[in-house]
Amino acid sequence: MNTDNIKPTDSSFCRIMKPIYLVSKMAGLWPQSFLRTSPGVTVLDIGYLIVLYAMYFFFILVNTNAKLWDYYMKPFESDILRYGLQTHLVNGLFLGVVIVTINVVQYQKKWDYMELLDNVTKVVEQEFHVRYPIRVVQTFIVIVISSELIYLVVILAGYYYLIDQTLNITTKYLYASYYMMNISLLALINEYIYFTVHIRRLFMIVNRLLKQLLLGDTNDSSETVLLDQNRKSKTPTIAYDEIFTVYGRGAGGRKIGDANAGGMVKSKGPPKVTMVAPASTGFNKLSATTVYTTYVTKLKIDNQSSMETILKTVNRLSVLHYHLCDAIRLVNRISSLSLMFHFGAMFVFLVFGLFTIYK
């Protein structure tokens, strides 16, 4: 992708990604630097990774000790509960090792993904005047991550109350093992969700900009351009029939001028890509609408745009669409194997729970 006219600054994608990156770094899923630029992989990163592996294997060895689990499960007198929980915990620790190892092996792919999405986001922001509520989305992500960690601490506190205070079983390895098992899974899921959500957001922007060219767009009252506080204007419609005259047909095989030509399916929900002025009220307000909405502050083309400008814009959007499809491929290469193992482990634990209920 040609990015000669792009400034060498972080895009909103990278800026919003920072909190997720820090959690992944702590969990060992991101041993390298944030981007491919210096420092890359440092001695400190390698040392931290070695310590993390040592902790995983230490807790695996501890939890394979049969006498320790006999001590844990003595008050319950249930072999199914004992072997089920032990297997779940040991498998979870092994899964943490696998997830960290996969991310270490795929670190170049993760850099490729970051560079690709960084460049695509810069093009979208600077060429097509897209604006993200960066501070609001960062705050939302920090709240989500903090809630996950607080929930994990509450669960561990419940285990402590049940095991230490109620059953008088003294152990610290169990709590640390559950923390190690879950922190890597939380980091993996947060990464994957943000990767896919941002790709979806960019696809929606590209589709919205393409939809600007459609004749039916003027009839869609839900896609209103809010240019200021006191004036509403419909999205300018380009003479898109001129492009289709190359083929002679419009959507559904009907002629462009046909009043009954098939249109696009209208969404009943609130628009996810909204046209607003840069100083729009509520832009920095923490709300679900602000977090999930992308704002286009200026139209790249209008009714006075030349045919050459329209075709160049369509070509540019098609290139962006191609790179977003490539980004999906990279996300699948990075995360699909780890997620498959994770959902496999969830299925095994679900089966164990069913056996426990119907024992």
C-alpha positions as CSV (number, residue, x, y, z in Angstrom):
1,M,0.0,0.0,0.0
2,N,1.3,3.4,-0.9
3,T,1.7,5.5,2.3
4,D,4.0,8.2,1.1
5,N,1.6,10.9,2.1
6,I,1.0,9.4,5.6
7,K,2.6,11.1,8.6
8,P,5.0,8.9,10.7
9,T,2.8,9.0,13.8
10,D,0.9,6.2,15.5
11,S,-2.7,5.8,14.2
12,S,-5.7,5.7,16.5
13,F,-5.5,1.9,16.1
14,C,-2.1,1.7,17.8
15,R,-3.0,4.3,20.4
16,I,-6.2,2.5,21.4
17,M,-4.3,-0.9,21.4
18,K,-1.8,0.2,24.1
19,P,-3.7,-1.0,27.2
20,I,-4.3,-4.4,25.5
21,Y,-0.7,-4.6,24.6
22,L,0.4,-4.0,28.2
23,V,-1.8,-6.9,29.5
24,S,-0.5,-9.2,26.7
25,K,3.1,-8.2,27.5
26,M,2.5,-9.1,31.1
27,A,1.0,-12.4,30.1
28,G,3.9,-13.3,27.8
29,L,1.8,-13.1,24.6
30,W,3.8,-10.1,23.3
31,P,7.5,-10.6,24.1
32,Q,8.6,-8.3,21.3
33,S,8.2,-4.5,21.1
34,F,4.8,-3.0,20.2
35,L,5.8,-2.4,16.5
36,R,8.6,-3.7,14.4
37,T,10.7,-0.6,15.0
38,S,13.4,-0.5,17.7
39,P,14.0,-2.1,20.2
40,G,12.4,-5.3,18.7
41,V,13.1,-8.2,21.1
42,T,15.4,-7.3,23.9
43,V,17.4,-9.4,26.5
44,L,15.0,-8.2,29.1
45,D,12.0,-9.6,27.1
46,I,13.8,-12.9,26.7
47,G,14.6,-13.0,30.4
48,Y,11.0,-12.3,31.4
49,L,9.8,-15.0,29.0
50,I,12.2,-17.5,30.6
51,V,10.9,-16.6,34.1
52,L,7.3,-17.0,32.9
53,Y,8.0,-20.4,31.4
54,A,9.7,-21.5,34.7
55,M,6.6,-20.4,36.7
56,Y,4.3,-22.3,34.4
57,F,6.3,-25.5,34.6
58,F,6.8,-25.1,38.4
59,F,3.0,-24.9,38.9
60,I,2.4,-27.8,36.5
61,L,4.8,-30.0,38.5
62,V,3.2,-28.9,41.8
63,N,-0.3,-29.7,40.6
64,T,0.6,-33.1,39.3
65,N,1.5,-34.1,42.8
66,A,-1.2,-36.7,43.9
67,K,-0.6,-36.2,47.6
68,L,-1.2,-32.5,47.3
69,W,-4.6,-33.1,45.6
70,D,-5.5,-35.8,48.2
71,Y,-5.0,-33.1,50.8
72,Y,-7.1,-30.6,48.8
73,M,-10.0,-33.0,48.2
74,K,-10.0,-34.9,51.5
75,P,-13.1,-33.1,52.8
76,F,-15.1,-33.8,49.6
77,E,-14.4,-37.5,49.2
78,S,-15.2,-37.4,45.5
79,D,-12.8,-38.9,43.0
80,I,-14.7,-37.3,40.1
81,L,-14.3,-33.9,41.6
82,R,-10.7,-34.5,42.5
83,Y,-9.5,-35.8,39.1
84,G,-11.7,-33.3,37.2
85,L,-10.4,-30.2,38.9
86,Q,-6.8,-31.5,38.8
87,T,-7.1,-32.2,35.1
88,H,-8.7,-28.9,34.4
89,L,-6.0,-27.0,36.2
90,V,-3.1,-28.9,34.8
91,N,-4.5,-28.7,31.3
92,G,-5.1,-25.0,31.7
93,L,-1.5,-24.4,32.7
94,F,-0.3,-26.5,29.7
95,L,-2.7,-24.4,27.5
96,G,-1.0,-21.2,28.9
97,V,2.4,-22.6,27.8
98,V,1.0,-23.4,24.4
99,I,-0.6,-20.0,24.0
100,V,2.6,-18.2,24.9
101,T,4.7,-20.4,22.6
102,I,2.3,-19.9,19.7
103,N,2.5,-16.1,20.1
104,V,6.3,-16.2,20.4
105,V,6.5,-18.2,17.2
106,Q,4.0,-15.9,15.4
107,Y,5.6,-12.6,16.6
108,Q,6.6,-11.7,13.0
109,K,3.0,-12.2,11.9
110,K,1.8,-10.0,14.7
111,W,4.2,-7.2,13.6
112,D,2.9,-7.7,10.0
113,Y,-0.7,-7.3,11.3
114,M,0.1,-4.2,13.3
115,E,1.9,-2.5,10.4
116,L,-0.9,-3.3,8.0
117,L,-3.7,-2.1,10.3
118,D,-1.7,1.0,11.3
119,N,-1.2,1.9,7.6
120,V,-4.8,1.2,6.7
121,T,-6.1,3.2,9.6
122,K,-3.9,6.1,8.7
123,V,-5.1,6.1,5.1
124,V,-8.7,6.0,6.3
125,E,-8.2,8.8,8.9
126,Q,-6.2,11.2,6.7
127,E,-7.6,10.6,3.2
128,F,-11.2,10.0,4.1
129,H,-11.4,12.2,7.2
130,V,-12.4,9.6,9.7
131,R,-12.2,10.4,13.3
132,Y,-12.2,8.0,16.3
133,P,-13.1,9.0,19.9
134,I,-9.7,7.7,21.0
135,R,-9.8,8.7,24.7
136,V,-13.3,7.3,25.1
137,V,-12.5,4.0,23.6
138,Q,-9.2,3.7,25.6
139,T,-11.2,4.5,28.8
140,F,-13.8,1.8,27.8
141,I,-11.0,-0.8,27.2
142,V,-9.3,0.0,30.5
143,I,-12.6,-0.4,32.3
144,V,-13.2,-3.8,30.6
145,I,-9.7,-5.0,31.4
146,S,-10.0,-3.8,35.0
147,S,-13.3,-5.5,35.4
148,E,-11.9,-8.8,34.2
149,L,-9.0,-8.6,36.6
150,I,-11.3,-7.6,39.5
151,Y,-13.6,-10.5,38.7
152,L,-10.6,-12.9,38.7
153,V,-9.5,-11.5,42.0
154,V,-13.0,-11.9,43.4
155,I,-13.1,-15.6,42.2
156,L,-9.7,-16.3,43.9
157,A,-10.9,-14.6,47.1
158,G,-14.0,-16.9,47.0
159,Y,-11.7,-19.9,46.6
160,Y,-9.6,-18.6,49.6
161,Y,-12.7,-18.2,51.7
162,L,-14.0,-21.7,50.8
163,I,-10.8,-23.6,51.0
164,D,-8.7,-21.8,53.7
165,Q,-11.3,-20.3,56.0
166,T,-14.1,-22.8,55.7
167,L,-12.3,-26.1,55.1
168,N,-9.1,-25.1,56.9
169,I,-6.9,-26.2,53.9
170,T,-3.8,-24.1,53.8
171,T,-2.4,-23.6,50.2
172,K,-1.1,-20.8,48.1
173,Y,-0.1,-22.7,45.0
174,L,-3.8,-23.3,44.0
175,Y,-4.5,-19.5,43.8
176,A,-1.4,-18.7,41.9
177,S,-2.0,-21.6,39.5
178,Y,-5.5,-20.3,38.7
179,Y,-4.2,-16.8,38.2
180,M,-1.5,-18.1,35.8
181,M,-4.0,-20.2,33.9
182,N,-6.5,-17.4,33.4
183,I,-4.3,-14.3,32.7
184,S,-3.0,-15.7,29.4
185,L,-6.6,-16.6,28.3
186,L,-7.9,-13.1,29.2
187,A,-5.0,-11.5,27.2
188,L,-5.6,-13.8,24.2
189,I,-9.4,-13.1,24.1
190,N,-8.9,-9.3,24.6
191,E,-6.4,-9.2,21.7
192,Y,-8.6,-11.3,19.4
193,I,-11.7,-9.2,20.1
194,Y,-10.0,-5.9,19.5
195,F,-8.3,-7.2,16.3
196,T,-11.6,-8.4,14.8
197,V,-13.6,-5.4,16.0
198,H,-11.2,-2.9,14.5
199,I,-11.2,-4.8,11.2
200,R,-15.0,-4.8,11.3
201,R,-15.0,-1.1,12.0
202,L,-12.8,-0.4,9.0
203,F,-14.9,-2.6,6.7
204,M,-18.0,-0.6,7.9
205,I,-16.2,2.7,7.0
206,V,-15.2,1.4,3.5
207,N,-18.8,0.1,3.0
208,R,-20.3,3.4,4.2
209,L,-18.1,5.5,1.9
210,L,-19.0,3.2,-1.0
211,K,-22.7,3.5,-0.1
212,Q,-22.4,7.3,-0.4
213,L,-22.2,6.6,-4.2
214,L,-25.4,4.7,-4.3
215,L,-28.6,6.3,-5.6
216,G,-30.7,4.7,-2.9
217,D,-28.7,6.4,-0.2
218,T,-30.7,9.6,-0.5
219,N,-33.8,7.7,0.6
220,D,-32.3,6.3,3.8
221,S,-33.3,8.6,6.6
222,S,-31.1,6.8,9.1
223,E,-27.9,7.9,7.3
224,T,-28.1,11.6,8.0
225,V,-25.2,13.9,7.8
226,L,-25.0,16.1,10.9
227,L,-22.9,19.0,9.7
228,D,-23.7,21.3,12.6
229,Q,-26.1,21.7,15.5
230,N,-28.9,23.4,13.6
231,R,-28.8,21.9,10.1
232,K,-29.4,18.4,8.7
233,S,-28.4,17.4,5.2
234,K,-28.8,14.2,3.2
235,T,-25.7,12.4,2.1
236,P,-24.7,13.9,-1.3
237,T,-25.5,11.4,-4.1
238,I,-22.9,10.8,-6.8
239,A,-24.0,10.0,-10.4
240,Y,-23.2,6.4,-9.8
241,D,-25.3,5.4,-12.8
242,E,-22.4,6.8,-15.0
243,I,-20.1,4.1,-13.6
244,F,-22.7,1.4,-14.1
245,T,-23.3,2.4,-17.7
246,V,-20.0,0.6,-18.4
247,Y,-22.0,-2.6,-17.7
248,G,-25.4,-1.2,-18.5
249,R,-27.2,-2.7,-15.5
250,G,-27.6,-1.9,-11.9
251,A,-28.3,-4.0,-8.8
252,G,-30.5,-7.0,-9.4
253,G,-29.9,-6.9,-13.2
254,R,-32.4,-3.9,-13.6
255,K,-31.5,-0.7,-15.4
256,I,-30.3,2.1,-13.2
257,G,-33.2,4.3,-14.1
258,D,-35.7,1.7,-13.0
259,A,-37.7,2.9,-10.0
260,N,-38.2,-0.7,-8.8
261,A,-34.6,-1.6,-8.9
262,G,-33.5,-3.6,-5.8
263,G,-31.9,-1.5,-3.1
264,M,-29.8,-2.2,-0.2
265,V,-31.2,-3.7,3.0
266,K,-31.7,-1.0,5.5
267,S,-30.5,-1.4,9.0
268,K,-33.0,-0.8,11.7
269,G,-30.4,-0.2,14.4
270,P,-28.5,3.0,14.9
271,P,-25.8,3.8,12.3
272,K,-22.4,2.7,13.3
273,V,-20.6,5.2,10.9
274,T,-21.9,8.7,11.4
275,M,-21.1,11.9,9.6
276,V,-20.4,14.7,12.1
277,A,-18.6,17.9,12.4
278,P,-15.2,17.8,14.3
279,A,-16.7,19.7,17.3
280,S,-19.8,17.5,17.5
281,T,-21.4,17.4,21.0
282,G,-21.1,14.2,22.8
283,F,-18.0,13.1,20.9
284,N,-15.9,12.8,24.1
285,K,-18.8,11.4,26.2
286,L,-18.3,7.9,27.6
287,S,-21.2,6.0,26.3
288,A,-21.9,2.8,24.3
289,T,-22.9,4.9,21.3
290,T,-19.7,6.8,21.3
291,V,-17.6,3.7,21.7
292,Y,-19.2,1.8,18.9
293,T,-19.6,4.6,16.4
294,T,-17.0,5.9,13.9
295,Y,-17.2,9.5,12.7
296,V,-16.6,10.8,9.2
297,T,-16.0,14.6,9.5
298,K,-15.8,15.5,5.9
299,L,-16.9,13.9,2.6
300,K,-14.1,13.2,0.2
301,I,-16.4,13.5,-2.9
302,D,-19.6,15.4,-3.5
303,N,-22.0,16.3,-6.3
304,Q,-19.4,18.5,-8.0
305,S,-16.7,15.8,-8.0
306,S,-15.4,14.8,-11.4
307,M,-15.7,11.3,-12.8
308,E,-12.0,10.8,-12.5
309,T,-12.1,11.6,-8.8
310,I,-15.0,9.2,-8.3
311,L,-13.2,6.4,-10.0
312,K,-9.9,7.0,-8.1
313,T,-11.9,7.0,-4.8
314,V,-13.6,3.7,-5.7
315,N,-10.2,2.2,-6.7
316,R,-8.7,3.4,-3.4
317,L,-11.5,1.9,-1.4
318,S,-11.1,-1.4,-3.3
319,V,-7.4,-1.5,-2.3
320,L,-8.4,-0.9,1.3
321,H,-10.9,-3.7,1.1
322,Y,-8.2,-6.0,-0.2
323,H,-5.8,-5.2,2.6
324,L,-8.6,-5.7,5.2
325,C,-9.1,-9.2,3.8
326,D,-5.4,-9.8,4.2
327,A,-5.7,-8.6,7.8
328,I,-8.3,-11.2,8.5
329,R,-5.9,-13.9,7.2
330,L,-3.2,-12.6,9.5
331,V,-5.6,-12.7,12.5
332,N,-6.5,-16.2,11.8
333,R,-2.9,-17.2,11.5
334,I,-2.1,-15.5,14.9
335,S,-5.0,-16.6,17.0
336,S,-7.0,-19.5,15.5
337,L,-4.9,-22.3,16.9
338,S,-4.9,-20.9,20.4
339,L,-8.6,-20.3,20.4
340,M,-9.2,-23.8,19.1
341,F,-7.3,-25.2,22.1
342,H,-9.1,-22.8,24.5
343,F,-12.6,-23.8,23.3
344,G,-11.5,-27.5,23.4
345,A,-10.5,-27.1,27.0
346,M,-13.8,-25.3,27.8
347,F,-15.7,-28.2,26.2
348,V,-13.8,-30.8,28.3
349,F,-14.6,-28.9,31.5
350,L,-18.2,-28.6,30.5
351,V,-18.4,-32.4,30.1
352,F,-16.8,-32.8,33.4
353,G,-19.3,-30.5,35.0
354,L,-22.2,-32.5,33.5
355,F,-20.7,-35.8,34.9
356,T,-20.4,-34.1,38.3
357,I,-24.1,-33.0,38.3
358,Y,-25.5,-36.4,37.3
359,K,-23.1,-38.5,39.4
